[in-house]
Amino acid sequence: MPQEDTENKQRFSFTIERELIETLDALIRDTDYNRSMVIREALSHWIDHTTRDKGISGQGLATISYVYDHHEVRLISELMEAQHNFDDVIQTTSHVHLDHDNCFEITIAKGDLDRIKLMGDKLRQIKGISSFTVNYAKSEIKV
C-alpha cells in the first residue's frame, strides 16, 4: 500500500449509510486504496466538478440523471413539483424501471444555465434521490 504524507492532513469524521460503507469496503478490498484515499479522491473530484460548473453561464444544455425508490410517495411528490416548477427548461425526461423498487430518470434541459443549475440544486436536495449526476454544455448557438 502506498505511504501517505500525514503532515498536512486533518482528521474528521462523518456519518454514512451502512450499505454504502459495506460497498466501499468490498470494492477496495483487492486494491491499494483505503477508505481515506477513496474519500479524498471523491472529494477532490466533487470540488473540481463543482468549481467548473459554477463558472458556466449563458445559454446551454444539461443532462440530469438520478435513481430513486418509486415507493416513496413524498419523494415522488417533491420530484414532480420540482419538475413542474422548471418546465420552461425541461425538454424531456426518460424513465427506466431498474427493479421492483428503483427507477432511473434522465432529464434533458435547454436554456438559461443559471436556471438549469437551480433546477439541479433543487433536485439534488430531495431526500431519497441517489446516484445524482448533472452535466452541463455551454452553447454558442441560441437554444
N, C-alpha and C positions, 0 to 999 in steps of 0.2 A: 504494500500500500504506500502511495507517495507520502512523504513527510510534509506536514503543514507548518507554515510560518504562523506562530501564535502570538507574536509580539504586537501586532496591530489589530487584534481581534477582541471582540467583546461578547461575553456570554449573555444570552437571553433565552427566555422560554415562551412557549405559546401552546395553545390548546388545539388539538387536531383530532378529527374523527378516527376512531379505532380502525375502521376498514381502510382508510387512506394510508395510515402508517403501516398496516399489515401488507398492503400492496407495495408500498415503497420498500419495505424490508425484503420482500420476495424478489423485487426487481434488482436490488443492489447486492443480493447475496453472492452472486458469482462475478462481481465486478471489483474494481479497485476503489470504488466510491464508498463513502459512508454517508449517514444522514446529513451531517453538517455540510459536506461538499455538495450534495444534491440540492439542499435548500439554498445555499449560497448561489449556486448556478441558476436556479429557478428565479431567485430574487433579482439577480443581475439581468436575466432575460426580461423579466417584467419591467424593471426600471428602464432598460433600453427601449423596449416596445412602447411604454407609456410616454417617455420623453419624446420619441419620434412622432407619436400620434398627436401630442399636444401642439406641435408646430405646424400641423397641416390645417389649412382652412380654404375657404372658397367653395367652388363647385366640385362635386366628385361623386364617387360611388363607394359603397361599402357592402361587405357581407358580414352578417352577424349570425353565428351558429351557437346552439346550446342544446343540452339534454335536460329533460325534466320528467318527473313522475306524473303521469296523466291522471292518477287517482287523487292528487292533491287539489281539492276544489278551490281553496284560497289561492294557490299558485296560479291555477288556470284563470281565475277571475282577474288577478293582477296582471297577468301576461296579456290577456285580451284587452284590458283597459289601456295598458301601455301601447299596444299595437294600434289601437284606435286613436290614441292621442297623437300618433305620428303618421297618420295615413297620408299626410302631404309628402312624405319622403319614401314611404314603403312602396316598392314596386311589386313585389311578390313575396310570398312565404311558402316554402315547401315543407311538408310534414311527413316524417317517416316513423313507423312503429318499429322500435328496436326489439321489444319483447312484450310480455304481458303488461308490464308496469311502465316502461320507459319509452319516451318519444324523443326524436331528434328533429329540430327545426332549423332551417336556414332562411334568413330574410335577406333580400337584396334591396338596398336603399339607394336612392339617387337624389341629388340636390345639394342643399347647403350643408357642408360638412360639420359646421358647428351644431346644427340641428340634429344631424345624424349621430354625432358624438353624444349629445344629450340623451337621445333615444338609447344608445348603447349603455350609457351610465345608468339610466332608469331600469333597463332590463337586467343588467349585471347585479343590481341591488335586490332583485326579487329573491327572497329566501327559498331555496329548493332547486334553483337552476344550477346545473353543473356543466363542466366542460365548456364554459363560455369563451368564445373567441370572436374577435372583431378584426377585420382587415379593411383598411381604407385605401382608396386610389384617387388621387387628385386628377381632375380632368381639366385640360385646357379648352376643351370643347364645351359650349354651353349645354348643360344637361337639364 
